Amino acid sequence: MEWISGVAGGLVLGLVFSSILRTLVVPRGLYSVLVFRLWWLLRRLLRLTALRGGYDAIDRAQTWLAPLMLIGMLATWLGGALLGFGLLLHTVAALSWAPAFREAGSSLFTLGFASGARLKLSVLDFLAAATGPVLIALQIAYLPTLYSAYNRRELEVTLLQARAGEPAWGPEILARQWLVDTETALPELYRAWERLASDMGESHSTYPILLTFRSPRPHRSWLVGLVAVMDAAALQLALDPRQAPPEARLLLRAGFSALRDIARAVHLPFEPDPSPGDPIRLTFAEFDEAVAMICKAGFRAERSPKEAWPHFRGWRVNYEAVAYELCRRSDAVPALWTGPRDFAGGPIPPQRPADRQPRTGRPEPPPVSE
């Protein structure tokens, strides 16, 4: 039994150190079983607190997922180290269970030696004493990197609100630009989101915990924003290929490459080379309705909806499946054209200034003419 506990202790420590290195040290977005199991567990526990509510209740509950993940990772690693060193001390020093774990905890948290068997404990004690402070220091150094990437992401998501509505929707971007004659600003928007997509592809695949960080406002989401800008670019390329800026193609390439990098990091399966003729979940009726809306706002389409549909589908097939699954797993705001969710409620259209009503629920009176 003593040798079995020693082997088990070594395996536990190996799993803990591997998870720490994969999550905090190695800049490759390596998969950590401990971290993703913790993510799976906490997400479901938080959703249990919002079973009877719609998206707003889910969003309030999932706001706590990121801080709980950070605390949970630290607690899991420290608890695993305590278990591993306790099992090893029970084997090497022939201590009974209670003194072994007391000695492991005393050393791990640098409280001093709790046992008198110095010769047998010195090596393991020093290893445990080094593990605790180093682990806490790595976790503290981890936070500025996360919040720096988060702030870069949320700045562009906030700027998008005026152009895409809240929650963001691709056709809404085109409609608003043509409605107020600011369509010449679209190339700049595509360039900004091309850089942001590349940034998020690198940061969110290296540190997948960023997927749990939600936007400050419930109807904003970086995933929904990225899908919306990509849909706008795909719509413009499909409907008016001659006038569409080249930045639209670059954005689409950067966008679906970023989504695929994140999908690989979280072990989400996807088709790496889909055919342009493959079916998509968005229907032609939804597409046709959106085209009518943007044309009503002043957009001049070179192609009819039927002619543009195969081209739009050929672009969207590259990112739709991955985007839908990431939106579902992240419990993102259920915006139009972003797929189903695990909670009740249909898609939420973007709120426009004309949609807002006074708190009484009665329509606002018409303005009085002078």
C-alpha positions in Angstrom: 0.0 0.0 0.0 2.9 2.4 0.7 4.3 1.9 -2.7 0.9 2.3 -4.3 0.4 5.7 -2.5 3.9 6.8 -3.6 3.2 6.0 -7.3 -0.2 7.7 -7.0 1.4 10.8 -5.4 4.0 11.0 -8.2 1.2 10.7 -10.8 -0.9 13.4 -9.1 2.1 15.8 -9.0 2.9 15.0 -12.6 -0.6 15.9 -13.7 -0.6 19.1 -11.6 2.8 20.3 -12.9 1.8 19.4 -16.5 -1.4 21.4 -16.1 0.5 24.4 -14.7 3.0 24.4 -17.5 0.4 24.0 -20.2 -1.8 26.8 -18.8 0.7 29.4 -17.5 4.1 28.8 -19.0 4.1 27.2 -22.5 2.9 29.7 -25.1 1.2 27.2 -27.3 -2.3 26.8 -26.0 -1.8 23.2 -24.9 -4.9 21.4 -23.7 -5.1 20.9 -20.0 -7.6 18.3 -18.8 -7.8 19.8 -15.3 -8.6 23.3 -16.5 -11.2 22.2 -19.1 -13.0 19.8 -16.7 -13.1 22.7 -14.2 -14.6 25.0 -16.9 -17.2 22.3 -17.8 -18.2 21.8 -14.1 -18.4 25.5 -13.2 -20.3 26.5 -16.3 -23.0 23.9 -15.6 -23.2 24.8 -11.9 -23.7 28.4 -12.7 -26.4 27.6 -15.3 -28.3 25.7 -12.6 -28.8 29.0 -10.8 -30.6 30.5 -13.9 -32.7 27.6 -15.0 -36.0 29.6 -14.9 -34.6 32.7 -16.6 -33.8 33.6 -20.2 -30.6 35.1 -21.5 -30.4 37.9 -19.0 -30.4 35.4 -16.1 -27.8 33.2 -17.9 -25.6 36.3 -18.5 -25.8 37.3 -14.8 -24.8 33.8 -13.7 -22.0 33.4 -16.3 -20.5 36.7 -15.3 -19.0 34.8 -12.4 -17.4 32.1 -14.5 -14.1 33.9 -15.2 -13.3 34.9 -11.6 -14.4 31.4 -10.4 -12.2 29.8 -13.0 -9.1 31.8 -11.9 -9.7 31.0 -8.2 -10.7 27.4 -9.1 -7.5 26.8 -11.1 -5.3 28.0 -8.2 -7.3 26.0 -5.6 -7.2 22.8 -7.8 -3.4 23.1 -8.4 -2.7 23.7 -4.7 -5.0 21.0 -3.7 -3.4 18.6 -6.1 0.1 19.5 -4.9 -1.0 18.9 -1.3 -2.5 15.5 -2.2 0.6 14.5 -4.2 3.2 15.6 -1.6 1.1 14.0 1.2 1.0 10.7 -0.6 4.8 10.8 -1.2 5.5 11.7 2.4 3.4 8.8 3.6 5.5 6.5 1.5 9.0 7.9 1.9 8.9 9.0 5.5 6.5 6.2 6.7 4.3 8.8 8.3 0.7 8.0 9.0 -1.9 9.8 6.9 -2.6 12.8 9.2 1.0 13.8 9.9 1.9 13.2 6.2 -0.7 15.7 5.0 0.0 18.1 7.8 3.7 18.1 6.9 2.8 18.6 3.2 0.5 21.5 3.9 3.0 23.1 6.3 5.8 23.0 3.7 3.6 23.9 0.7 2.3 27.0 2.3 5.7 27.8 3.9 4.5 27.6 7.4 7.6 25.7 8.6 8.2 22.1 9.5 5.5 20.3 11.3 7.4 17.0 11.8 10.6 16.0 13.5 11.8 13.5 10.9 14.2 15.9 9.3 16.5 13.5 7.4 13.7 11.8 5.6 11.6 14.9 4.9 14.1 17.5 3.8 14.0 17.0 0.0 10.3 16.7 -0.3 9.8 19.6 2.1 12.0 21.9 0.1 10.2 20.8 -3.1 6.8 21.5 -1.6 8.0 24.8 -0.1 9.1 25.9 -3.6 5.9 24.8 -5.3 3.5 26.9 -3.3 5.1 30.4 -3.8 6.1 29.7 -7.4 2.6 28.6 -8.3 1.0 31.7 -6.7 3.6 34.0 -8.4 2.8 32.4 -11.8 -0.9 32.9 -11.3 -0.4 36.6 -10.3 1.9 37.2 -13.4 -0.8 35.5 -15.5 -3.5 38.1 -14.7 -2.0 41.2 -16.5 -1.6 39.2 -19.7 -5.3 38.2 -19.5 -6.6 41.6 -18.8 -4.4 43.3 -21.4 -5.9 41.0 -24.1 -9.4 41.5 -22.6 -9.1 45.3 -22.8 -7.9 45.3 -26.4 -10.8 43.1 -27.4 -13.5 45.0 -25.6 -12.3 48.4 -27.0 -13.2 47.3 -30.5 -16.4 45.5 -29.4 -17.5 48.8 -27.8 -16.7 50.8 -30.9 -18.7 48.4 -33.0 -21.9 49.1 -31.1 -22.7 52.3 -33.0 -22.2 50.6 -36.4 -23.7 47.1 -35.8 -26.4 47.6 -33.1 -26.5 45.7 -29.8 -26.3 42.8 -30.2 -24.3 43.1 -33.3 -25.6 41.7 -36.7 -23.9 41.7 -40.0 -26.7 43.1 -42.2 -27.2 45.9 -39.7 -23.7 47.1 -40.2 -24.3 47.6 -44.0 -27.7 49.1 -43.5 -26.5 51.6 -41.0 -23.5 52.7 -43.1 -25.6 53.3 -46.2 -28.4 54.9 -44.2 -26.1 57.7 -43.0 -23.7 57.7 -46.0 -20.7 56.4 -44.1 -20.0 53.4 -46.3 -16.6 54.7 -47.1 -15.6 53.9 -43.5 -16.1 50.1 -44.0 -12.5 49.4 -45.2 -11.2 50.9 -42.0 -13.6 48.8 -40.0 -12.5 45.6 -41.8 -8.8 46.5 -41.2 -9.4 47.0 -37.5 -11.2 43.7 -37.1 -8.6 41.9 -39.2 -6.0 42.9 -36.7 -8.3 42.1 -33.8 -9.2 38.7 -35.2 -5.5 37.8 -35.5 -4.9 39.2 -32.0 -7.8 37.1 -30.6 -6.8 34.0 -32.5 -3.4 34.2 -30.8 -4.4 35.3 -27.3 -7.6 33.2 -27.0 -5.9 30.0 -28.3 -2.9 30.5 -26.0 -5.1 31.4 -23.0 -8.5 29.8 -23.6 -9.8 31.0 -20.2 -10.3 34.4 -22.1 -13.4 32.7 -23.6 -15.0 32.9 -20.2 -14.5 36.6 -19.8 -17.8 38.3 -20.8 -18.3 41.9 -22.0 -19.3 44.5 -19.5 -22.7 44.9 -21.1 -25.0 41.8 -21.5 -25.8 42.3 -25.2 -22.2 42.7 -26.3 -19.9 39.8 -27.2 -16.6 39.6 -29.0 -17.7 36.4 -30.7 -21.0 37.9 -31.9 -19.2 41.0 -33.0 -16.6 39.0 -35.0 -19.4 37.0 -36.7 -21.3 40.2 -37.5 -18.3 41.9 -39.2 -17.5 38.8 -41.1 -21.1 38.5 -42.3 -21.1 42.1 -43.4 -17.9 41.5 -45.4 -19.3 38.3 -46.9 -22.6 40.1 -47.8 -20.8 42.9 -49.5 -18.5 40.6 -51.5 -21.5 38.4 -52.5 -23.9 41.3 -53.5 -21.5 43.9 -54.9 -18.1 42.3 -55.7 -16.9 45.2 -57.9 -17.4 47.8 -55.1 -16.4 45.6 -52.2 -13.1 46.7 -50.7 -10.2 44.2 -50.7 -10.0 44.5 -46.9 -13.2 42.4 -46.8 -11.4 39.3 -48.1 -8.5 39.8 -45.8 -10.9 40.1 -42.8 -12.7 36.9 -43.7 -9.4 35.0 -44.0 -8.1 36.4 -40.7 -11.5 35.8 -39.0 -12.1 32.1 -39.8 -8.4 31.4 -39.2 -8.7 32.9 -35.7 -11.9 30.9 -35.0 -10.2 27.7 -36.1 -7.1 28.3 -34.0 -9.4 28.8 -30.9 -11.3 25.6 -31.9 -8.1 23.6 -32.0 -7.1 24.9 -28.5 -10.4 23.8 -27.0 -10.5 20.5 -29.0 -13.6 21.5 -31.0 -13.8 19.4 -34.2 -14.3 21.1 -37.5 -13.9 20.6 -41.2 -10.6 22.2 -42.2 -11.3 22.5 -45.9 -15.1 22.8 -46.5 -16.4 22.9 -50.0 -18.1 26.2 -51.1 -21.1 24.1 -52.1 -21.6 22.6 -48.6 -24.8 23.4 -46.9 -25.0 26.0 -44.1 -27.5 26.4 -41.3 -28.5 29.9 -42.3 -31.5 29.7 -44.7 -32.0 31.5 -48.0 -35.2 33.0 -46.6 -33.2 34.7 -43.8 -30.6 35.9 -46.3 -33.2 37.2 -48.7 -35.0 39.1 -45.9 -31.7 40.7 -44.8 -30.8 41.7 -48.3 -34.2 43.4 -48.7 -33.5 45.3 -45.5 -30.1 46.6 -46.5 -31.3 47.5 -50.0 -34.1 49.5 -48.5 -31.5 51.5 -46.5 -29.8 52.5 -49.8 -27.4 49.6 -50.6 -27.1 49.1 -54.4 -26.6 45.4 -55.1 -25.0 44.3 -58.3 -26.4 40.8 -58.0 -29.9 39.6 -57.0 -30.3 37.6 -53.8 -30.5 34.3 -55.8 -27.3 35.1 -57.7 -25.5 36.3 -54.5 -26.6 33.4 -52.3 -24.0 30.8 -53.6 -21.2 33.3 -53.1 -22.3 34.2 -49.6 -22.7 30.6 -48.7 -19.2 29.9 -50.1 -17.8 32.4 -47.7 -19.9 31.5 -44.6 -19.2 27.8 -44.8 -15.7 28.5 -43.7 -16.7 29.9 -40.3 -20.4 29.2 -39.5 -20.1 25.8 -37.8 -17.1 26.8 -35.6 -18.7 30.2 -34.7 -22.0 28.6 -33.8 -20.4 26.0 -31.5 -18.2 28.6 -29.8 -21.2 30.9 -29.3 -23.1 28.0 -27.7 -20.3 26.9 -25.4 -19.6 30.5 -24.3 -23.4 31.3 -23.8 -22.9 34.4 -25.9 -25.9 36.7 -26.5 -28.2 35.0 -28.9 -27.9 37.5 -31.7 -29.3 37.0 -35.2 -27.3 34.6 -37.4 -25.3 33.2 -34.5 -26.9 29.8 -34.0 -28.9 28.1 -31.2 -28.1 28.2 -27.5 -28.5 25.8 -24.6 -31.0 28.0 -22.9 -34.6 29.0 -23.7 -35.4 32.0 -25.9 -35.0 32.9 -29.5 -32.5 35.3 -31.2 -32.4 38.9 -30.1 -32.5 41.5 -32.9 -30.3 44.6 -32.7 -31.8 47.4 -30.8 -32.2 50.6 -32.8 -33.0 54.1 -31.4 -36.6 53.8 -32.8 -37.1 50.5 -30.9 -36.8 52.2 -27.5 -40.0 53.0 -25.7 -40.6 55.0 -22.5 -40.7 53.1 -19.2 -44.5 53.3 -19.1 -44.8 51.1 -22.2 -46.9 53.7 -24.0 -45.6 55.0 -27.4 -44.0 58.4 -27.3 -46.2 61.3 -28.5 -45.3 62.8 -31.9 -43.2 66.0 -31.8 -45.1 69.3 -31.8 -44.5 71.3 -34.9 -43.9 75.0 -34.5 
